[in-house]
Amino acid sequence: MDQPTIPPRILIVDDNDAAADIAAELLGLYNYKTAVAYSGTEGLQTAMAFMPDVVLLDLGMPGMDGYQVAAALRAMPAFQEVALIAFTAWDDPATLARTRSVGFDQHITKPSSLDEILNAIHSASAMRGGFHQKTA
């Protein structure tokens, strides 16, 4: 997979600390700039500060779950073009329908290979108009 020239910003929101940290480390090897949040509330706060191009979002988190985070992000004008990817172990038809209804662009099932994650990031980003230059 080609490496982008402008490092895309990827936010990983997952209550499984190890999974989130590993995903961030692996994506960093591909020149992505990453941030990690370990809860839905922290994910929203981090998104507003980090302004990601793509959010990898676990669905089943305690407190504010991934559906609520996605709906909150989609309600904010600044996040209309951000690609949202559900990153979860759930893959039943009801979950797939619900992720689409709250504004997710892609749905990938854990465990996923790095290639699957990279493909989902590029596909979701393309659906939203590609990666955008952000100011730090």
C-alpha positions as CSV (number, residue, x, y, z in Angstrom):
1,M,0.0,0.0,0.0
2,D,1.4,3.4,-0.9
3,Q,2.3,5.7,2.0
4,P,0.5,9.1,1.8
5,T,2.7,12.2,1.5
6,I,0.8,14.2,4.2
7,P,0.6,12.0,7.4
8,P,-3.1,11.3,7.9
9,R,-4.3,11.7,11.4
10,I,-5.9,8.6,12.9
11,L,-7.7,8.6,16.3
12,I,-8.1,5.2,17.9
13,V,-10.9,4.9,20.5
14,D,-11.0,1.6,22.4
15,D,-11.4,0.7,26.0
16,N,-8.9,-2.2,25.5
17,D,-5.7,-0.2,26.2
18,A,-3.4,-2.8,24.7
19,A,-5.4,-3.2,21.5
20,A,-5.5,0.6,21.0
21,D,-1.8,1.1,21.7
22,I,-0.8,-1.7,19.4
23,A,-3.0,-0.3,16.6
24,A,-1.5,3.1,17.1
25,E,2.1,1.8,17.0
26,L,1.5,-0.2,13.9
27,L,-0.2,2.7,12.1
28,G,2.7,4.9,13.1
29,L,5.0,2.5,11.2
30,Y,3.1,3.5,8.1
31,N,3.6,7.3,8.7
32,Y,0.2,7.9,10.2
33,K,0.0,10.4,13.0
34,T,-2.0,8.7,15.7
35,A,-3.8,9.6,19.0
36,V,-5.4,7.1,21.3
37,A,-8.3,7.4,23.7
38,Y,-9.5,4.7,26.1
39,S,-13.2,5.7,26.5
40,G,-15.9,7.4,24.6
41,T,-15.8,10.6,26.5
42,E,-12.0,10.8,26.2
43,G,-12.5,10.0,22.5
44,L,-14.7,13.0,21.9
45,Q,-12.3,15.3,23.8
46,T,-9.3,13.9,21.9
47,A,-11.1,14.3,18.6
48,M,-11.8,18.0,19.2
49,A,-8.2,18.6,20.1
50,F,-6.5,16.3,17.5
51,M,-8.9,16.8,14.5
52,P,-8.4,13.4,12.9
53,D,-9.0,12.4,9.3
54,V,-10.1,9.0,10.4
55,V,-11.5,7.6,13.7
56,L,-11.2,3.9,14.5
57,L,-14.0,3.4,17.0
58,D,-14.8,0.4,19.2
59,L,-18.5,0.0,19.7
60,G,-18.7,-1.8,23.0
61,M,-17.3,0.6,25.6
62,P,-18.6,1.2,29.0
63,G,-20.3,4.6,29.6
64,M,-20.4,6.4,26.3
65,D,-20.3,3.7,23.6
66,G,-19.0,3.9,20.1
67,Y,-22.5,4.5,18.6
68,Q,-22.9,7.6,20.9
69,V,-19.5,8.9,20.1
70,A,-20.2,8.5,16.3
71,A,-23.5,10.3,16.6
72,A,-21.9,13.1,18.6
73,L,-19.1,13.5,16.1
74,R,-21.5,13.5,13.1
75,A,-23.6,16.2,14.9
76,M,-20.6,18.6,14.8
77,P,-19.9,20.5,11.6
78,A,-16.1,20.0,12.0
79,F,-16.5,16.3,11.8
80,Q,-18.8,15.9,8.8
81,E,-15.9,14.9,6.5
82,V,-14.1,12.7,9.1
83,A,-14.1,9.0,8.2
84,L,-15.6,6.8,10.9
85,I,-14.7,3.1,11.1
86,A,-16.4,0.8,13.5
87,F,-13.7,-1.5,14.9
88,T,-15.4,-4.2,16.9
89,A,-15.9,-7.9,17.4
90,W,-19.6,-7.5,16.6
91,D,-20.6,-8.3,13.0
92,D,-24.2,-9.4,13.1
93,P,-26.7,-7.8,10.7
94,A,-28.3,-5.6,13.4
95,T,-24.9,-4.2,14.3
96,L,-24.0,-3.5,10.7
97,A,-27.3,-1.7,10.1
98,R,-26.9,0.4,13.3
99,T,-23.4,1.4,12.5
100,R,-24.5,2.7,9.1
101,S,-27.5,4.5,10.7
102,V,-25.3,6.6,13.1
103,G,-22.8,7.6,10.4
104,F,-20.0,5.0,10.2
105,D,-18.4,4.7,6.8
106,Q,-16.8,1.3,7.3
107,H,-17.1,-1.7,9.7
108,I,-14.2,-4.0,10.4
109,T,-14.3,-6.9,12.7
110,K,-11.7,-7.7,15.3
111,P,-9.4,-9.3,15.1
112,S,-8.3,-7.8,11.8
113,S,-5.0,-7.9,10.0
114,L,-3.1,-4.7,9.5
115,D,-3.9,-4.9,5.7
116,E,-7.6,-5.0,6.5
117,I,-7.2,-1.9,8.8
118,L,-5.2,0.0,6.2
119,N,-7.7,-0.9,3.4
120,A,-10.6,0.3,5.6
121,I,-8.8,3.5,6.4
122,H,-8.2,4.3,2.7
123,S,-11.6,3.2,1.6
124,A,-13.4,5.2,4.3
125,S,-11.2,8.2,3.6
126,A,-11.9,8.0,-0.1
127,M,-15.6,8.0,0.6
128,R,-15.2,11.3,2.6
129,G,-13.0,13.0,0.0
130,G,-9.6,11.8,1.0
131,F,-7.1,12.9,3.6
132,H,-7.1,16.6,4.4
133,Q,-4.2,18.8,5.6
134,K,-4.7,19.7,9.2
135,T,-2.9,22.3,11.2
136,A,-1.2,21.0,14.4
